[in-house]
Amino acid sequence: MSGPAAIDISELVANAKLGKQHVAILLLSAMMLFIDGFDLGTVNVAAPAILRAFHAEKRQMGVVLGAGFLGILIGCWLYGYVGDRWGRKIGSIWACLCYTLPAFMITQAGSLEQIMIWRFLAGIGLGGVMPTTLALLAESAPKRYRASFAMLALFGFLAGTALIGLIAARFIPEFGWSAVFYAGGIAGAVLTVILIFCLPESIQWLALHKPEAPVLRRQTQRLMAGTILAPDTRLFVPQQEQPKGLVLVELFKGRQRLATVLLWVAYFAESMTYITFASWLAVLLETAGLSPVQASITFSYAGGGGIVVALALMRPLDKIGPMASVVTALVAIAAMITLGTPGLPQWLIMASAICAHSFCSATHASLNGTVGLFYPTRIRSNGVGWASAMGRIASMIGPVVVGYLLSAKLPLQDLLYFLAMPYFVLVLTCIGLGRLYQRNYRPASETTTTLEPAPAAE
């Protein structure tokens, strides 16, 4: 005798029509990534003012930037585990708190060393936002829109980096470098309260870890488009046995093996160029001849440009996956090399910087928009966290190295050649990931079957 009807939650989510629940998750995820991008950019736009305030050398600022990314690296690992073990909501709330409190404390720093310590602690929280948020998005969106869903939320990150440039241009000249950190701390505190009361848990995580939870049945009912959920219906996610031993080992099993290797290389190469370039952009622009206000405004416009490029990239990502990132990476390389050309007028310096940063940030968003698709629910947050961590390792190395190169008076042209080189590696890995996506992960034709007989009891 067959058991009661069962619903495969992963299939239900994959084939669901877009509704209010999707919109709510998307908006909250965009808010989390907005504050993440906002807070991540605070030290970038404040770097020139901090250097002047403490009469520091650029290599010392490179160490501060590297310390922040060391914290982000730890946060990627830590919250990847927290997200898979205790849920995406708990991980997101604690990550937000973890960077909000240091953002306030850094405003009281009396030395570059104190800024470095508080930035390291803030980085732990900043590193935790991306794994938990991307995992939530991948587990909430209909399959045919998963890349677009993540990209739409990642516009929040790009908008955050754009807004912090405008705030820096407006308030740093009048109130000093600490103004941007006050703004970041206040925004993080407000977001924490909103997440506590409004952020839903991932429905697939609930089905895997708490299949009898009432909240799971409520969320399932909302997705069933008028069909009544019977009291004895079993909700499950198939083939989701919990990993035994080290989760890291699970990332290298089956078809995840090649995806993991390519993603790690892609994240490392991409961050070596983009995160390093973004971290030093305000300083590089002043070195190229722009005023502090012009540098901050250019940083802001670059963030806005990233949104435009990412919008154009969104649907191609759904269709061909990471292969779409090849084009944006190549344009970013060309713009970066142009920026390093000696004797450029100010308008062309600004235009080249905006183009380079915009296409870099869109490429960065595209990786984050697809990484969650390569992993199943039981290890998705860890998979995203470890891939992000590879990028953070590069983020620790790149800004420190560039700080020493700037202190050594390396010509801007040579420095930008150095920054552009890892993107050639990224192009090759994106081609590999694109082929893998087409073969194993591309969304199939939409189906409507979500109900099936429950497996017989063992």
C-alpha positions as CSV (number, residue, x, y, z in Angstrom):
1,M,0.0,0.0,0.0
2,S,1.5,3.3,-1.0
3,G,2.0,6.0,1.5
4,P,0.4,9.5,1.4
5,A,1.1,11.9,-1.4
6,A,4.5,13.7,-1.1
7,I,5.8,16.9,-2.6
8,D,9.4,17.3,-3.8
9,I,10.1,20.8,-2.6
10,S,13.0,21.3,-5.0
11,E,10.7,20.5,-7.9
12,L,7.9,22.7,-6.5
13,V,10.3,25.7,-6.2
14,A,11.9,25.0,-9.6
15,N,8.5,25.1,-11.4
16,A,6.7,27.7,-9.3
17,K,5.3,30.9,-10.8
18,L,6.7,34.2,-9.6
19,G,4.7,35.5,-6.7
20,K,4.8,37.8,-3.7
21,Q,7.0,35.4,-1.7
22,H,9.6,35.6,-4.4
23,V,9.4,39.4,-4.5
24,A,9.8,39.6,-0.7
25,I,12.9,37.4,-0.7
26,L,14.4,39.2,-3.6
27,L,14.0,42.6,-2.0
28,L,15.4,41.5,1.3
29,S,18.3,39.8,-0.3
30,A,19.0,43.0,-2.4
31,M,18.9,45.0,0.9
32,M,21.4,42.7,2.5
33,L,23.7,42.9,-0.5
34,F,23.2,46.7,-0.7
35,I,24.5,47.2,2.8
36,D,27.3,44.6,2.2
37,G,28.5,46.6,-0.9
38,F,28.0,49.9,1.0
39,D,30.1,48.8,4.0
40,L,32.7,47.0,1.9
41,G,33.2,50.3,0.0
42,T,33.6,52.5,3.0
43,V,37.3,51.9,3.5
44,N,38.0,52.1,-0.3
45,V,36.5,55.7,-0.6
46,A,37.9,56.8,2.7
47,A,41.5,55.5,2.0
48,P,42.9,58.8,0.6
49,A,41.5,60.8,3.6
50,I,42.8,58.2,6.1
51,L,46.2,58.3,4.5
52,R,46.2,62.1,4.9
53,A,44.8,62.1,8.4
54,F,47.4,59.7,9.8
55,H,50.3,60.8,7.5
56,A,50.7,57.1,6.5
57,E,52.3,55.5,3.5
58,K,50.3,53.7,0.9
59,R,51.9,50.3,1.8
60,Q,50.5,50.7,5.3
61,M,47.0,51.3,3.9
62,G,47.5,48.1,1.8
63,V,47.9,46.2,5.1
64,V,44.7,47.7,6.4
65,L,42.9,46.6,3.2
66,G,44.4,43.2,3.4
67,A,43.3,42.7,7.1
68,G,39.8,43.5,6.1
69,F,39.8,40.8,3.4
70,L,41.4,38.4,5.9
71,G,38.3,38.9,8.0
72,I,36.1,38.4,4.9
73,L,37.9,35.1,4.2
74,I,37.2,33.8,7.7
75,G,33.6,35.0,7.4
76,C,33.1,33.1,4.2
77,W,34.2,29.8,5.9
78,L,32.5,30.5,9.2
79,Y,29.1,31.6,7.8
80,G,29.2,29.0,5.1
81,Y,29.1,26.5,7.9
82,V,26.5,28.5,9.9
83,G,24.2,28.8,6.9
84,D,24.2,25.1,6.2
85,R,24.0,24.1,9.9
86,W,21.5,26.6,11.4
87,G,19.9,28.2,8.4
88,R,20.2,31.0,6.0
89,K,18.2,33.4,8.2
90,I,20.4,32.9,11.3
91,G,23.5,33.2,9.2
92,S,22.4,36.4,7.6
93,I,21.3,38.1,10.9
94,W,24.6,37.3,12.7
95,A,26.7,38.3,9.7
96,C,24.9,41.7,9.6
97,L,25.5,42.2,13.3
98,C,29.1,41.2,13.0
99,Y,30.0,44.0,10.6
100,T,27.6,46.6,12.1
101,L,29.3,46.9,15.5
102,P,32.9,47.3,14.2
103,A,31.7,49.9,11.7
104,F,30.7,52.1,14.7
105,M,33.9,51.3,16.6
106,I,36.2,52.2,13.8
107,T,35.0,55.8,13.9
108,Q,36.8,56.1,17.3
109,A,40.1,54.7,16.0
110,G,43.1,56.8,16.9
111,S,45.7,55.0,14.8
112,L,46.0,53.0,11.6
113,E,46.6,49.9,13.6
114,Q,43.2,50.3,15.4
115,I,41.5,50.8,12.0
116,M,43.1,47.6,10.9
117,I,41.8,45.6,13.8
118,W,38.2,46.9,13.6
119,R,38.3,46.4,9.8
120,F,39.4,42.8,10.3
121,L,36.4,42.2,12.6
122,A,34.0,43.9,10.3
123,G,35.3,41.8,7.5
124,I,34.2,38.6,9.2
125,G,30.6,39.8,9.0
126,L,30.9,41.1,5.5
127,G,32.3,37.7,4.4
128,G,29.2,36.0,5.8
129,V,26.6,37.9,3.8
130,M,27.3,36.5,0.4
131,P,27.3,32.8,1.1
132,T,24.0,32.9,3.1
133,T,22.3,35.3,0.7
134,L,23.2,33.5,-2.5
135,A,22.2,30.2,-1.0
136,L,18.8,31.6,-0.1
137,L,18.3,33.0,-3.5
138,A,19.3,29.8,-5.3
139,E,16.9,27.8,-3.1
140,S,14.0,30.3,-3.6
141,A,13.9,31.2,-7.3
142,P,12.2,29.2,-10.1
143,K,14.8,27.3,-12.0
144,R,14.5,29.2,-15.2
145,Y,15.2,32.5,-13.3
146,R,17.9,31.5,-10.8
147,A,20.7,33.4,-12.4
148,S,18.5,36.4,-13.0
149,F,17.2,36.3,-9.4
150,A,20.7,36.4,-8.1
151,M,21.8,39.1,-10.5
152,L,18.8,41.3,-9.5
153,A,19.7,41.0,-5.9
154,L,23.3,41.7,-6.6
155,F,22.3,45.0,-8.1
156,G,21.9,45.9,-4.4
157,F,25.6,45.3,-3.9
158,L,26.4,47.5,-6.9
159,A,24.1,50.2,-5.8
160,G,25.7,50.1,-2.4
161,T,29.2,50.7,-3.9
162,A,27.7,53.5,-6.0
163,L,26.0,55.3,-3.0
164,I,29.1,55.2,-0.8
165,G,31.0,57.2,-3.4
166,L,28.4,59.9,-3.4
167,I,28.3,60.0,0.5
168,A,32.1,60.2,0.5
169,A,32.1,63.1,-1.9
170,R,29.5,65.0,0.1
171,F,30.5,64.3,3.7
172,I,34.3,63.4,3.9
173,P,35.4,67.0,3.0
174,E,33.2,68.4,5.8
175,F,33.2,65.7,8.5
176,G,36.3,63.6,7.8
177,W,36.8,60.0,6.9
178,S,34.7,58.6,9.8
179,A,31.5,59.9,8.2
180,V,31.2,56.9,5.8
181,F,31.7,54.4,8.7
182,Y,28.9,56.1,10.7
183,A,26.6,55.8,7.7
184,G,27.5,52.1,7.3
185,G,26.9,51.3,10.9
186,I,23.5,53.0,11.0
187,A,22.4,51.2,7.8
188,G,23.6,47.8,9.2
189,A,21.7,48.3,12.5
190,V,18.4,49.1,10.7
191,L,18.9,46.1,8.4
192,T,19.4,43.8,11.3
193,V,16.1,44.7,12.8
194,I,14.3,44.2,9.4
195,L,15.9,40.8,8.9
196,I,14.8,39.6,12.4
197,F,11.2,40.3,11.7
198,C,10.8,39.9,7.9
199,L,13.4,37.5,6.4
200,P,11.9,34.0,5.7
201,E,14.0,30.9,6.0
202,S,14.9,29.0,2.8
203,I,12.1,26.6,2.0
204,Q,14.5,23.9,0.7
205,W,16.7,24.2,3.8
206,L,13.5,23.8,6.0
207,A,12.5,20.7,4.0
208,L,15.9,19.2,4.5
209,H,16.4,20.0,8.2
210,K,12.9,20.6,9.6
211,P,10.4,18.8,7.4
212,E,7.7,18.9,10.1
213,A,8.0,22.6,10.8
214,P,4.7,24.6,10.4
215,V,6.5,27.4,8.7
216,L,7.5,25.0,5.9
217,R,3.9,24.0,5.3
218,R,2.9,27.6,5.2
219,Q,5.6,28.5,2.7
220,T,4.7,25.4,0.6
221,Q,1.0,26.3,0.5
222,R,1.9,29.8,-0.9
223,L,3.8,28.2,-3.8
224,M,1.0,25.7,-4.7
225,A,-1.1,28.2,-6.7
226,G,-4.6,27.4,-5.3
227,T,-4.0,23.6,-4.6
228,I,-4.8,22.7,-1.0
229,L,-2.0,21.0,0.9
230,A,-3.3,17.9,2.6
231,P,-2.5,17.5,6.3
232,D,-0.7,14.1,5.7
233,T,1.3,15.3,2.7
234,R,5.0,14.6,3.1
235,L,7.4,17.4,2.2
236,F,10.9,16.4,1.2
237,V,14.1,17.2,-0.8
238,P,15.4,14.1,-2.6
239,Q,18.9,12.7,-2.4
240,Q,20.0,15.1,0.3
241,E,21.8,13.0,2.9
242,Q,23.8,15.1,5.2
243,P,27.5,15.1,4.4
244,K,29.6,12.9,6.6
245,G,33.0,14.1,7.8
246,L,34.5,17.2,6.2
247,V,32.1,19.1,4.0
248,L,35.1,20.2,2.0
249,V,35.5,16.6,0.8
250,E,31.9,16.7,-0.5
251,L,32.8,19.6,-2.8
252,F,35.1,17.3,-4.7
253,K,32.7,14.4,-5.2
254,G,30.8,13.5,-8.4
255,R,30.1,16.3,-10.8
256,Q,30.9,18.9,-8.2
257,R,34.6,18.1,-8.5
258,L,35.3,19.9,-11.8
259,A,32.9,22.7,-11.0
260,T,34.7,23.3,-7.6
261,V,38.2,23.5,-9.2
262,L,37.1,25.9,-11.9
263,L,35.1,28.1,-9.5
264,W,38.0,28.3,-7.1
265,V,40.4,29.4,-9.9
266,A,37.8,31.8,-11.3
267,Y,37.1,33.5,-8.0
268,F,40.8,33.8,-7.2
269,A,41.7,35.3,-10.5
270,E,38.6,37.6,-10.6
271,S,39.2,39.0,-7.1
272,M,42.9,39.4,-7.7
273,T,42.0,42.0,-10.4
274,Y,38.6,43.4,-9.4
275,I,38.8,43.6,-5.6
276,T,42.3,45.0,-5.7
277,F,41.4,47.5,-8.4
278,A,38.3,48.6,-6.5
279,S,40.1,48.8,-3.2
280,W,42.7,51.2,-4.6
281,L,40.6,53.0,-7.3
282,A,40.2,56.3,-5.4
283,V,43.9,56.5,-4.7
284,L,44.8,55.5,-8.3
285,L,42.5,58.2,-9.6
286,E,44.1,60.8,-7.5
287,T,47.5,59.5,-8.6
288,A,46.3,59.9,-12.2
289,G,45.5,63.6,-11.5
290,L,41.9,63.8,-10.3
291,S,40.8,65.7,-7.2
292,P,39.5,63.9,-4.2
293,V,35.9,64.9,-5.0
294,Q,36.3,63.8,-8.6
295,A,37.7,60.5,-7.5
296,S,34.8,59.8,-5.2
297,I,32.2,60.8,-7.8
298,T,33.9,58.6,-10.4
299,F,33.8,55.7,-7.9
300,S,30.1,56.3,-7.5
301,Y,29.4,56.5,-11.2
302,A,31.4,53.3,-11.7
303,G,29.0,51.5,-9.2
304,G,26.0,52.7,-11.2
305,G,27.6,51.6,-14.4
306,G,28.0,48.2,-13.0
307,I,24.2,47.9,-12.6
308,V,23.7,48.8,-16.2
309,V,26.2,46.2,-17.5
310,A,24.8,43.6,-15.1
311,L,21.3,44.2,-16.4
312,A,22.4,43.5,-19.9
313,L,24.2,40.4,-18.7
314,M,21.3,38.9,-16.7
315,R,19.3,37.0,-19.3
316,P,22.4,35.7,-21.2
317,L,23.5,34.2,-17.8
318,D,20.3,32.3,-17.6
319,K,20.8,30.9,-21.1
320,I,24.5,30.2,-21.4
321,G,25.8,30.5,-17.8
322,P,29.3,31.8,-17.0
323,M,30.2,31.9,-20.7
324,A,28.4,35.3,-20.8
325,S,31.1,36.6,-18.4
326,V,33.8,36.2,-21.0
327,V,32.7,39.3,-22.9
328,T,32.5,41.6,-19.8
329,A,35.9,40.4,-18.6
330,L,37.5,41.2,-22.0
331,V,36.0,44.7,-22.1
332,A,37.2,45.3,-18.5
333,I,40.8,44.4,-19.5
334,A,40.7,46.8,-22.5
335,A,39.4,49.7,-20.3
336,M,41.9,49.0,-17.5
337,I,44.8,49.1,-20.0
338,T,43.4,52.4,-21.5
339,L,43.3,53.9,-18.0
340,G,47.0,53.3,-17.7
341,T,47.9,55.2,-20.8
342,P,50.0,58.3,-19.9
343,G,48.7,61.8,-20.7
344,L,45.0,61.1,-20.7
345,P,42.7,64.1,-20.2
346,Q,40.6,64.1,-17.0
347,W,37.4,63.2,-18.8
348,L,39.0,60.1,-20.4
349,I,40.5,59.1,-17.1
350,M,37.1,59.2,-15.5
351,A,35.4,57.4,-18.5
352,S,38.1,54.6,-18.6
353,A,37.9,54.1,-14.8
354,I,34.0,53.9,-14.9
355,C,34.1,51.5,-17.8
356,A,36.8,49.3,-16.2
357,H,35.1,49.2,-12.8
358,S,31.6,48.7,-14.3
359,F,32.5,45.7,-16.4
360,C,34.7,44.3,-13.6
361,S,31.8,44.6,-11.1
362,A,29.3,43.0,-13.6
363,T,31.7,40.1,-14.1
364,H,32.1,39.7,-10.3
365,A,28.3,39.7,-10.0
366,S,27.9,37.1,-12.7
367,L,30.1,34.7,-10.8
368,N,28.2,35.2,-7.6
369,G,24.9,34.9,-9.6
370,T,25.8,31.4,-10.9
371,V,28.0,29.8,-8.2
372,G,25.1,28.5,-6.2
373,L,23.7,26.6,-9.2
374,F,26.6,24.2,-9.2
375,Y,25.8,22.7,-5.7
376,P,22.9,20.9,-4.1
377,T,21.1,22.3,-1.1
378,R,22.9,20.3,1.6
379,I,26.3,21.8,0.8
380,R,25.3,24.9,-1.2
381,S,26.2,27.5,1.5
382,N,29.5,25.8,2.0
383,G,30.1,25.6,-1.7
384,V,29.5,29.3,-2.2
385,G,31.5,30.1,1.0
386,W,34.6,28.1,-0.1
387,A,34.5,29.6,-3.6
388,S,34.1,33.1,-2.1
389,A,37.0,32.3,0.2
390,M,39.3,31.7,-2.7
391,G,38.4,35.2,-3.9
392,R,39.1,36.6,-0.4
393,I,42.5,35.0,-0.3
394,A,43.3,36.9,-3.5
395,S,41.8,40.0,-2.0
396,M,44.2,39.7,0.9
397,I,47.2,39.4,-1.4
398,G,46.4,41.9,-4.1
399,P,45.8,45.2,-2.1
400,V,48.9,44.6,0.0
401,V,51.1,44.0,-3.1
402,V,49.7,47.1,-4.9
403,G,50.3,49.1,-1.7
404,Y,54.0,48.2,-1.9
405,L,54.1,48.9,-5.6
406,L,52.6,52.3,-5.2
407,S,55.1,53.1,-2.4
408,A,57.8,52.0,-4.8
409,K,56.6,54.6,-7.3
410,L,55.7,51.9,-10.0
411,P,54.3,53.8,-13.0
412,L,50.5,53.7,-13.2
413,Q,50.6,52.0,-16.7
414,D,52.7,49.1,-15.4
415,L,50.6,48.8,-12.3
416,L,47.4,48.5,-14.3
417,Y,49.0,45.9,-16.7
418,F,49.8,43.9,-13.5
419,L,46.2,44.2,-12.3
420,A,44.7,43.2,-15.7
421,M,46.7,39.9,-16.1
422,P,44.6,37.6,-13.8
423,Y,41.5,38.4,-15.9
424,F,43.0,36.5,-18.8
425,V,42.9,33.4,-16.5
426,L,39.4,34.3,-15.6
427,V,38.3,34.2,-19.3
428,L,39.6,30.7,-19.7
429,T,37.9,29.4,-16.5
430,C,34.6,31.1,-17.5
431,I,34.7,29.2,-20.8
432,G,35.2,26.0,-18.9
433,L,32.4,26.8,-16.5
434,G,30.1,27.8,-19.3
435,R,30.6,24.4,-21.1
436,L,30.0,22.6,-17.8
437,Y,26.9,24.6,-17.2
438,Q,25.5,23.9,-20.6
439,R,26.2,20.1,-20.2
440,N,25.0,19.5,-16.6
441,Y,23.2,22.5,-15.1
442,R,21.2,24.4,-17.8
443,P,17.5,24.6,-16.8
444,A,15.4,22.1,-18.6
445,S,12.0,22.8,-20.1
446,E,9.5,23.8,-17.5
447,T,7.4,21.0,-16.1
448,T,4.3,21.0,-13.9
449,T,4.6,17.8,-11.9
450,T,5.3,18.5,-8.3
451,L,3.3,15.8,-6.6
452,E,4.4,12.1,-6.5
453,P,3.8,9.1,-4.4
454,A,5.8,9.1,-1.2
455,P,8.6,6.5,-1.1
456,A,7.7,3.4,0.7
457,A,8.7,3.2,4.3
458,E,11.9,1.3,5.0
